[in-house]
C-alpha cells in the first residue's frame, strides 16, 4: 500500500481537502518518525488532538492499541463527539469517537494510571495558558513506566535562523493569526533544551530526543538535525516519578497560573500551585515544611467524600495562637482559634463540605515571631507555624 496516497484519500473534512493534502505533504515524514517511536505492543493509547486523524490511521494500521482520543473545538455542551472518514479508494470507513476537552484547563476524564502510551503531538505549541497543567493531566493518567511521545515545531529550526541571518525583517518567526481562533495558531514554540528541562523536572525520564526535517534531505540537513536545528522536535519520555509542579522563569513571568487539583497538600511535593503567603520550602530531618507568614492561604479541591481538615505542623513557641478560617462558595464553613504547644503536632477539624466549590483555608497569625529577635539565629523573617501537611480527609 502506498501509505502517503492512503492518507491523501483519508480526509475528515472534504471541504478542506486541499488544505489537508498540503498538510500530508508537509508532515508525512514527521508522521512516520512519530510512529517509529510508538512501542510495538498492546494496551491503552491516548492521542491528544487527534484531528485530522492521519497519525491515528497509521496507529490503527501498524500498531495494536486500544485508542482513546481528545480534541478541543471550543466550549461545546456535548463532551462525547464523533467524526468520520470515508476512504472510497481503499474501501474504508472510520468512525472516530473523541472527548471534546481543553487539556490545559480541564481534568482528563480518565482513571489514574490508565494508559500505556500517550501521544502529545503538535499540541503544546497551541496552548495559551498553562502547558504545565497539560503535562500534569497526562502524567496522572499515564501508567508508571508508561511512555509519553511529544512532537512540536522547533523554535530554533534552521528556517527561523535563516530569517535572522539574512536580515529578512519583512518576515517574522512568529506564527500568523489563524481563522480557527486563538488555539489555531502557534502561541508558544519551544527549543529542545526547554522541553528536556520541563519534562525532566515534572516527572519524566527522557528516553529519546531529536530534531528532524519532515522531508528527506542530504548531508547538510542531517548535520542540522544532529545540531538540533531540524524543523520538528520529537521526544520519547517515560513516567518515572510522582508529578512535580515546575514553573521556570523562561516560561512564566507574571506569576503561577491559578490551578486547584488536589485535596491534600504535602509541602515540597504539590504545594506550589495551591498555597499563597508562605515562605519558601525548607528541608528538615522530618521532611519538607513551609513557614506561614502573617496571613497565608491554601486552596483545595474536595471530592465530596471529605469530612475533616487535617493539619500537621510545627510550632517553635509554647501557647502560640493562630486562627484558621475555611471558606467554600463564599460561605464560612469553619472558624477555629488554635493554641499550639511547642514542637510537632497533628490537628483534625470536623468540617461540612460540598464537592462543587474549591475550599480556601486561611491561616492568620496575630503575633508572629522572629528568630533573630529571640536570639535563635540571624533569621529576620516574621514567622507563624511550619506546615508539613494540610488536607481534606474522610
GICOR-V393876 format. One record per pair of residues at least 4 apart in sequence whose ideal C-beta (glycine too) atoms are under 8 Angstrom apart, sorted by the first residue. I is the first residue (numbers start at 1). J is the second residue. D is the distance in Angstrom with one decimal. If there is no record, write none. Layout:
BEGIN
I;J;D  I;J;D
END
This chain:
BEGIN
1;5;8.0  1;6;5.7  1;90;7.6  2;6;6.4  3;7;6.6  3;32;7.9  3;58;7.4  3;61;8.0  4;8;6.5  4;24;6.6  4;28;5.5  5;9;6.7  5;89;7.8  6;10;6.3  6;57;7.5  6;87;7.4  6;90;5.8  7;24;5.0  7;28;7.3  7;31;7.6  7;54;5.1  7;57;6.8  7;58;7.9  8;21;5.9  8;24;5.9  9;87;5.0  9;88;7.1  9;89;4.4  9;90;6.3  10;53;7.2  10;54;7.1  10;57;5.6  10;85;5.2  10;87;4.8  10;90;7.8  10;92;7.5  10;94;7.6  11;16;7.6  11;17;5.0  11;20;5.2  11;21;7.8  11;52;7.5  11;85;6.9  12;20;7.5  12;51;6.5  12;52;4.8  12;53;5.8  12;83;5.5  12;84;7.3  12;85;5.2  12;96;7.8  13;17;7.6  13;20;6.9  13;52;7.2  16;20;5.6  17;21;6.1  18;22;6.6  19;23;6.6  20;24;6.7  20;52;5.7  21;25;6.6  22;26;6.2  23;27;5.7  23;52;7.1  23;54;7.6  24;28;5.6  24;54;6.5  26;214;6.2  26;215;8.0  27;31;5.9  27;54;7.5  27;214;5.6  28;32;6.8  28;214;6.7  28;215;7.9  29;33;6.2  29;212;6.9  29;213;7.0  29;214;3.9  29;215;5.7  29;216;6.7  30;34;6.1  30;151;6.4  30;212;6.7  30;214;4.5  30;232;5.3  30;234;7.7  31;35;6.3  31;54;5.9  31;55;5.6  31;58;6.0  32;36;6.4  32;58;7.8  33;37;7.1  33;212;5.4  33;232;7.9  33;234;5.9  34;38;7.2  34;55;6.2  34;119;7.4  34;121;5.9  34;149;6.4  34;151;5.6  34;234;6.5  35;55;7.1  35;58;5.1  35;59;7.1  35;62;6.3  35;63;7.6  37;149;5.1  37;208;6.6  37;234;6.5  37;236;4.7  38;45;7.7  38;59;6.7  38;63;5.7  38;117;6.2  38;119;7.6  38;147;7.9  38;149;6.4  39;116;8.0  39;117;6.6  39;147;6.2  40;63;6.8  40;64;7.8  41;63;8.0  41;64;7.2  41;65;7.6  41;116;7.0  42;64;5.2  42;65;6.7  43;65;6.0  43;66;7.2  43;115;7.7  43;116;3.5  43;117;7.0  44;65;6.7  44;66;5.3  44;68;6.9  44;114;6.0  44;115;4.7  44;116;5.4  44;117;7.7  45;59;6.8  45;63;7.6  45;65;3.7  45;66;6.8  45;67;5.2  45;68;7.2  45;115;6.5  45;116;6.6  45;117;4.5  45;118;7.3  45;119;7.1  46;67;7.9  46;68;4.9  46;69;7.5  46;70;7.4  46;108;8.0  46;110;7.2  46;115;4.6  46;117;7.4  46;118;4.7  46;119;7.1  46;138;7.9  46;141;6.8  47;55;7.0  47;56;6.0  47;59;7.5  47;67;6.3  47;68;7.3  47;69;5.0  47;70;7.5  47;118;7.8  47;119;4.5  47;121;7.7  48;70;5.3  48;103;5.8  48;118;7.0  48;119;6.5  48;120;5.1  48;121;7.6  48;123;5.4  48;138;7.4  49;70;6.9  49;71;6.1  49;72;7.3  49;103;7.8  49;120;7.9  49;121;7.1  49;122;6.7  49;123;4.2  49;126;7.8  50;55;7.5  50;56;5.1  50;69;3.9  50;70;7.0  50;71;6.1  50;96;6.8  50;98;6.1  51;71;4.8  51;83;6.7  51;98;7.7  53;57;5.8  53;83;7.4  53;85;6.3  53;94;7.3  53;96;5.8  54;58;6.9  55;59;6.4  55;119;6.9  55;121;6.4  56;60;6.5  56;67;6.5  56;69;6.8  56;96;6.8  57;61;6.3  57;85;7.6  57;94;7.2  58;62;5.9  59;63;4.8  59;65;6.5  59;67;6.3  60;67;7.1  60;94;7.9  65;116;7.3  65;117;6.6  68;99;7.8  68;110;7.1  68;115;7.4  69;96;6.2  69;97;7.1  69;98;4.0  69;99;7.4  70;98;5.8  70;99;5.0  70;100;7.5  70;101;5.2  70;103;6.8  70;108;7.3  71;81;7.7  71;98;5.1  71;99;7.9  71;100;6.1  72;100;6.3  72;101;6.3  72;102;5.1  72;103;6.9  72;183;6.6  73;81;7.8  73;100;5.7  74;181;7.4  76;81;7.4  76;100;5.4  78;100;7.0  79;99;5.7  79;100;5.8  79;101;7.0  79;109;7.4  80;97;6.9  80;99;6.4  80;100;7.8  81;97;7.6  81;98;6.0  81;99;7.6  81;100;5.3  82;95;5.9  82;96;6.5  82;97;5.3  82;98;7.4  83;95;8.0  83;96;5.0  83;98;7.2  84;93;7.2  84;94;6.7  84;95;5.6  84;96;7.2  85;92;7.6  85;93;7.3  85;94;4.4  85;96;7.3  86;92;7.9  86;93;5.3  86;94;8.0  87;91;7.3  87;92;4.3  87;93;7.3  87;94;7.6  99;109;6.2  101;106;5.2  101;108;6.6  101;109;7.0  102;106;4.9  103;108;7.3  103;123;7.0  103;127;7.5  103;134;4.6  103;137;5.8  103;138;7.9  104;127;4.8  104;128;7.6  104;129;5.3  104;130;5.0  104;131;6.5  104;133;5.3  104;134;4.5  104;137;7.9  105;129;6.4  105;130;7.3  105;133;7.0  107;137;6.5  107;140;8.0  107;261;7.0  108;137;4.9  108;138;7.7  108;140;7.3  108;141;5.4  110;114;5.1  110;115;7.2  110;141;4.6  111;141;7.0  112;140;5.7  112;141;6.5  113;140;7.9  113;141;7.1  113;142;7.0  113;143;4.8  113;144;6.5  113;146;7.8  114;141;5.2  114;142;8.0  114;143;7.1  115;141;5.5  115;142;5.5  115;143;6.5  115;146;6.1  116;143;5.8  116;146;5.3  116;147;7.1  117;146;6.6  117;147;4.9  117;148;7.9  117;149;7.0  118;138;5.2  118;141;7.4  118;142;5.5  118;146;7.1  118;147;7.4  118;148;5.1  118;149;7.2  119;149;5.2  120;124;6.5  120;134;7.7  120;138;6.2  120;148;6.3  120;149;7.0  120;150;4.6  120;151;7.9  121;149;6.9  121;150;6.9  121;151;4.3  121;152;7.8  122;126;7.8  122;151;5.9  122;152;6.4  122;153;7.8  123;127;7.2  123;134;7.8  123;152;7.7  124;131;5.4  124;134;6.9  124;150;6.7  124;152;5.2  124;190;6.9  125;152;4.9  125;153;5.8  125;186;4.4  125;187;6.9  125;188;6.3  125;189;5.1  125;190;7.0  126;183;5.1  126;184;7.5  126;185;7.2  126;186;6.6  126;187;6.2  127;131;4.9  127;134;6.1  127;183;7.9  127;187;6.5  127;188;7.0  128;182;5.6  128;183;6.8  128;187;4.9  128;188;8.0  129;133;7.7  129;257;6.1  130;134;6.9  130;257;4.6  130;259;6.8  131;135;6.4  131;188;7.5  131;198;7.7  131;251;7.4  132;136;6.5  132;198;7.4  132;202;6.8  132;245;6.7  132;246;6.5  132;247;6.2  132;251;7.7  133;137;6.4  133;257;7.2  133;259;5.5  133;261;7.9  134;138;6.7  135;139;6.1  135;198;7.2  135;199;7.4  135;202;5.4  135;243;7.9  136;140;6.3  136;202;7.3  136;243;5.5  136;245;7.4  136;261;6.9  137;141;7.1  138;142;5.9  138;148;6.1  139;148;8.0  139;202;6.8  139;203;5.6  139;204;7.5  139;239;6.1  139;243;4.5  140;243;7.0  142;146;4.1  142;147;7.9  142;148;6.4  142;239;4.8  143;239;7.1  144;239;5.9  144;240;7.8  145;238;6.0  145;239;6.4  145;240;7.3  146;238;7.1  146;239;5.1  147;207;7.6  147;236;6.4  147;237;7.3  147;238;5.9  147;239;8.0  148;199;7.7  148;204;6.2  148;235;7.9  148;236;7.6  148;237;4.8  148;238;7.5  148;239;6.9  149;234;7.5  149;235;7.3  149;236;5.4  149;237;7.9  150;195;6.8  150;199;7.6  150;233;7.7  150;234;7.5  150;235;4.7  150;237;7.1  151;232;5.8  151;233;6.6  151;234;5.0  151;235;7.6  152;189;7.0  152;190;5.8  152;195;7.3  152;232;7.1  152;233;5.4  153;157;6.9  153;186;6.4  153;189;5.3  153;231;6.7  153;232;6.0  153;233;7.5  154;189;7.4  154;190;7.7  154;191;6.9  154;192;6.8  154;211;5.2  154;228;7.3  154;229;7.4  154;230;6.0  154;231;6.1  154;232;6.0  154;233;4.8  155;160;6.6  155;173;7.5  155;189;3.8  155;190;5.9  155;191;5.4  156;160;6.7  156;161;6.9  156;191;5.0  156;192;7.6  156;228;6.6  156;229;6.3  157;161;7.3  157;211;7.4  157;229;6.1  157;230;6.4  157;231;4.7  157;232;7.8  158;162;6.3  158;224;5.1  158;229;4.5  158;230;7.5  158;231;7.6  159;163;7.3  159;231;6.7  160;164;7.5  160;173;4.4  161;165;6.0  161;229;6.9  162;166;5.8  162;168;7.7  163;168;4.8  163;171;5.7  163;172;7.7  163;173;5.8  164;173;7.9  174;186;7.8  175;185;4.7  175;186;3.6  175;187;7.7  175;189;7.7  176;185;6.6  177;185;6.0  178;184;3.1  178;185;4.2  179;184;6.7  180;184;2.8  180;185;7.9  182;187;7.2  183;187;7.9  190;194;4.6  190;195;5.2  190;233;6.9  191;195;7.3  191;228;7.7  191;233;7.8  192;196;6.2  192;209;6.3  192;211;6.2  192;228;5.0  192;233;5.2  192;235;7.8  193;197;6.1  194;198;6.2  194;248;7.9  194;250;6.8  194;251;7.4  195;199;6.0  195;209;7.8  195;233;6.2  195;235;5.7  196;200;5.9  196;206;5.8  196;209;6.4  196;235;7.4  197;201;6.2  197;248;6.7  198;202;6.3  198;246;6.6  198;248;7.0  198;251;7.4  199;204;4.3  199;206;6.3  199;235;6.7  199;237;5.2  200;204;6.6  200;205;7.4  200;206;6.3  201;244;6.4  201;246;4.1  201;248;7.7  202;243;5.9  202;244;5.5  202;245;7.3  202;246;5.1  203;239;6.5  203;240;6.9  203;241;4.6  203;242;6.1  203;243;4.6  203;244;5.7  204;237;3.9  204;238;6.5  204;239;6.1  204;240;6.6  205;237;6.3  205;238;4.8  205;239;7.9  205;240;4.2  206;235;6.5  206;236;7.7  206;237;5.3  207;236;4.6  207;237;6.1  207;238;5.5  208;234;7.5  208;235;7.1  208;236;4.1  209;233;7.5  209;234;7.2  209;235;4.8  209;236;7.4  210;225;6.8  210;230;7.4  210;233;7.7  210;234;5.6  211;224;7.9  211;225;5.5  211;228;4.9  211;229;6.5  211;230;3.2  211;231;7.4  211;232;6.5  211;233;5.5  211;234;7.5  212;225;5.8  212;230;4.6  212;231;7.0  212;232;5.3  212;234;6.3  213;217;5.7  213;221;5.4  213;224;7.5  213;225;6.6  213;230;5.2  213;231;5.1  213;232;7.6  214;231;6.1  214;232;6.4  217;221;3.0  217;222;7.3  218;222;7.3  219;223;6.4  220;224;6.6  221;225;6.5  221;230;8.0  222;226;6.5  223;227;6.5  224;229;4.1  224;230;6.1  225;229;7.1  225;230;4.3  242;269;6.7  243;270;7.6  244;269;7.1  244;270;7.9  245;270;6.4  245;272;4.5  245;273;5.3  247;251;6.8  247;252;4.8  247;256;5.1  247;272;7.0  248;252;7.2  249;253;6.8  252;256;6.3  252;257;7.5  256;272;6.6  256;273;6.0  257;273;7.8  258;273;7.8  259;273;4.7  260;273;7.5  260;274;6.5  260;299;5.0  260;300;6.8  260;301;4.6  260;358;5.0  261;273;7.5  261;301;6.0  262;270;5.4  262;274;6.4  262;300;6.6  262;301;6.4  262;391;7.7  263;300;5.2  263;301;5.7  263;302;5.6  263;303;5.8  263;306;6.3  263;391;5.9  263;392;4.6  264;300;7.4  264;310;7.8  264;389;7.3  264;390;7.8  264;391;2.9  264;392;6.5  264;393;7.2  265;269;8.0  265;270;6.0  265;271;5.3  265;274;5.4  265;275;7.0  265;298;6.2  265;300;7.1  265;389;6.7  265;390;5.3  265;391;5.6  266;270;6.4  266;271;7.2  266;288;7.3  266;388;7.3  266;389;5.3  267;271;4.9  267;281;6.1  267;287;7.7  267;288;4.5  267;289;5.5  267;290;4.8  267;387;6.2  267;388;5.7  267;389;7.1  268;281;5.0  268;283;7.4  268;287;7.1  268;288;2.7  268;289;8.0  269;288;7.2  270;274;6.8  271;275;5.1  271;278;7.6  271;281;7.2  271;290;6.5  274;298;5.8  274;299;5.5  274;300;6.7  275;290;7.0  275;296;7.0  275;297;7.0  275;298;5.2  275;299;7.8  276;296;6.8  276;297;5.0  276;298;8.0  276;299;7.9  277;292;6.9  277;293;4.9  277;294;7.8  277;295;5.4  277;296;3.7  277;297;5.8  278;290;4.3  278;291;6.8  278;292;6.0  278;293;6.8  278;296;5.3  278;387;7.7  279;290;6.0  279;291;4.4  279;292;7.8  279;293;6.6  279;381;6.4  279;383;7.5  280;290;7.1  281;288;5.5  281;289;7.5  281;290;5.6  282;288;7.1  282;289;5.4  282;290;7.0  282;291;7.4  282;386;7.5  283;287;7.8  283;288;6.0  284;288;7.4  284;289;5.7  284;386;7.9  286;314;7.9  286;344;7.0  286;388;6.8  287;388;5.8  288;388;6.9  289;314;6.6  289;386;4.2  289;387;6.4  289;388;5.1  290;386;7.0  290;387;6.0  291;381;7.1  291;383;4.8  291;384;6.5  291;385;7.2  291;386;5.0  291;387;7.9  292;296;4.0  292;322;7.7  292;363;5.3  292;365;6.3  292;383;7.3  292;384;3.7  292;385;5.6  292;386;7.8  292;387;6.6  293;365;7.5  293;368;7.5  293;382;6.9  293;383;7.7  293;384;6.7  294;364;7.3  294;365;5.2  294;368;5.5  294;382;6.4  294;384;7.1  295;362;7.1  295;363;7.5  295;364;5.6  295;365;7.5  296;362;7.5  296;363;4.7  296;384;7.1  297;360;6.0  297;361;6.4  297;362;5.0  297;363;7.1  298;360;7.5  298;361;4.5  298;363;7.7  298;390;5.6  299;358;5.5  299;359;7.1  299;360;5.3  299;361;7.6  300;358;6.8  300;359;4.6  300;361;7.0  300;391;6.6  300;392;5.7  301;358;5.7  301;359;7.5  302;306;5.3  302;328;7.9  302;353;4.9  302;354;7.2  302;355;5.4  302;358;7.9  302;359;5.6  302;392;5.5  303;355;6.1  303;392;7.9  304;353;7.7  304;354;7.4  304;355;3.1  305;394;5.3  306;351;7.8  306;353;5.8  306;392;3.6  306;393;5.9  306;394;6.0  307;350;6.7  307;351;6.9  307;352;7.4  307;353;7.5  307;393;7.7  307;394;6.0  308;348;5.2  308;349;6.5  308;350;6.0  308;351;6.5  308;392;7.1  308;393;4.9  308;394;7.2  309;324;7.8  309;326;6.4  309;334;6.8  309;348;7.1  309;349;4.4  309;351;5.1  309;361;7.0  309;390;7.6  309;391;7.6  309;392;6.2  309;393;7.8  310;346;7.1  310;347;7.7  310;348;5.5  310;389;6.9  310;390;6.9  310;391;5.5  310;392;7.5  310;393;5.0  311;324;7.6  311;346;7.0  311;347;4.8  311;348;7.6  311;349;7.6  311;387;7.0  311;389;7.4  311;390;5.2  312;344;7.4  312;345;7.7  312;346;5.0  312;387;7.2  312;388;4.7  312;389;4.2  312;390;7.4  313;340;7.4  313;344;7.5  313;345;6.6  313;347;7.6  313;385;4.6  313;386;6.3  313;387;4.7  313;388;6.6  313;390;7.9  314;343;6.8  314;344;5.2  314;345;7.8  314;385;6.6  314;386;4.3  314;388;7.2  315;320;4.7  315;340;3.8  315;341;6.7  315;342;5.7  315;343;6.8  315;345;7.1  315;385;5.4  315;386;7.9  316;320;7.4  316;342;6.6  316;369;6.6  316;371;7.9  316;376;8.0  316;383;7.3  316;386;7.8  317;340;7.8  317;342;5.9  317;369;6.0  318;340;8.0  318;341;5.5  318;342;4.3  319;339;5.8  319;340;7.6  319;341;7.2  320;339;7.3  320;340;4.6  320;342;7.6  320;369;7.6  320;385;7.2  321;337;6.6  321;338;6.8  321;339;5.2  321;340;7.5  321;366;6.9  321;367;7.3  322;337;7.9  322;338;5.5  322;340;7.1  322;363;6.1  322;364;6.6  322;365;5.1  322;366;7.7  322;384;5.9  322;385;6.2  323;335;7.6  323;336;7.4  323;337;5.7  323;338;7.4  323;362;7.9  323;363;7.2  323;364;4.3  323;365;7.9  323;366;7.4  324;334;7.0  324;335;7.5  324;336;5.0  324;338;6.3  324;349;7.1  324;361;6.7  324;362;7.3  324;363;5.8  325;332;6.2  325;334;6.9  325;335;5.0  325;336;7.9  325;361;7.6  325;362;4.6  325;364;7.3  326;332;7.1  326;333;5.2  326;334;3.8  326;335;7.6  326;349;7.8  326;351;5.9  326;359;6.3  326;360;7.2  326;361;5.3  326;362;7.7  327;331;6.6  327;332;5.5  327;333;6.9  327;359;7.5  327;360;4.7  327;362;7.1  328;333;5.3  328;353;6.1  328;354;6.4  328;357;5.0  328;358;7.2  328;359;5.0  328;360;7.2  329;354;6.8  329;356;7.0  329;357;3.9  333;351;5.7  333;352;6.0  333;353;6.6  333;359;8.0  334;349;5.9  334;351;4.7  336;349;5.9  338;347;6.7  340;345;6.4  340;385;6.6  341;345;6.6  348;393;7.8  351;392;7.8  353;359;6.3  353;392;6.9  359;392;6.7  361;390;6.8  363;384;6.9  363;385;7.6  365;384;3.8  365;385;7.7  368;382;3.9  368;383;5.8  368;384;5.8  369;373;7.5  369;374;6.6  369;382;7.3  369;383;5.8  369;384;7.9  370;374;6.7  370;379;7.5  370;380;6.3  370;381;6.7  370;382;5.6  370;383;7.0  371;376;4.1  371;377;5.1  371;378;7.8  371;379;4.0  371;380;7.8  371;381;7.3  371;383;7.2  372;376;7.5  372;377;6.9  372;378;5.6  372;379;5.8  372;380;4.7
END
